[in-house]
Amino acid sequence: MAEESKMLTLKEFASLLAVGNSRVNEPAPVIPTEHSNRLIALAYIADVAGRLRLTTLGRNRIAAGLSN
């Protein structure tokens, strides 16, 4: 995947953070479908048993910040 296509918008990054900050015993965060589809395609999140979960790549992306 080209490096440019891995750039996230501020809103997509916020959605990634929402998934990453959700707790197991709380309701799942609601993010736009287009964000979840793109974040899944980039392997930053995964749909596990109907719930969005952060992947290791997603954790690394959050650690890198918005600018990377």
N, C-alpha and C positions, 0 to 999 in steps of 0.2 A: 504494500500500500504506500502510495506516495506520502512524503512527509507533510505536505500541505493538507492532505485529507485527514491527518490526525489532529490538526488544530481544532480546538473546541471553541465554540462561542461562549460568552459569559453565561448565558442561560443553560447551555449544555453542561458546562462545568458546575453550575449550581445544582443541576439535576444529579450529576455524579456525586457531589457532596451530600445531597439529600439521601441518596441510596447508602452512601458510606456511613452516614451518621445515624441511620435507623437502627433501632434495637430489635432483637428477636421477639421480645414480648410486646412490642408496640405495633400499631397498624402500619402496614407498608406505606412508604411515601408515594404520593401520586405525582408522577412526572409525565410530561407530554409523550404521546406514543412515538412521535418522530425522534425524540431524544432517546428513549429507551431502545428503539430500533438501531439508531446509530451507535450508541454506547455498547450494545450487544455485538454489533458488527465489528467494532474496534476491539472487542474482547475486554472492555473495561468493567462490564457487568455481565451477569448471567442470570437467566430465569431458572431458578431451582424450585421445583414443586410449586410453581405459580407465584413465586416471590422473587423480586429482584435482589441479587446479592452482588457485592463488590468482589472482583477477582484480584489476584496479585498484581496484574497489570494495572487495574484500576487504582489500587493503593499506591503503586509507584507513580501513577499519573497525578494523583492528588498531591503526593509529596513533592513532585516536580513543580507544581503550581500551574497557574493559568497560562503563563507566557511560553511554556514549552509545548 
